[in-house]
Amino acid sequence: MEYVKVLLPSIVVGLIFWYVLRAIIRSDSIERKQMDKYYAQLAESEGASTARPGSHNDQVDQAEGGSHGTHDEGRSH
């Protein structure tokens, strides 16, 4: 029984850590889905001439050395 008393705090902290990371990852996933919906609606309302950040046009601008500061470099598309 003393092994349970010794290991229980570590197990509880590990479960809390797992739960928090799971919530962060799920919220990021949900946010990405919502942003994709938003950009799709924006493209429909404004027409195909407006490209979303991170699209092919934005990547071409970066390859040519031009950046307008709108591309989130920490995010993979």
Long-range contacts (C-beta under 8 A, 24 or more apart in sequence): none
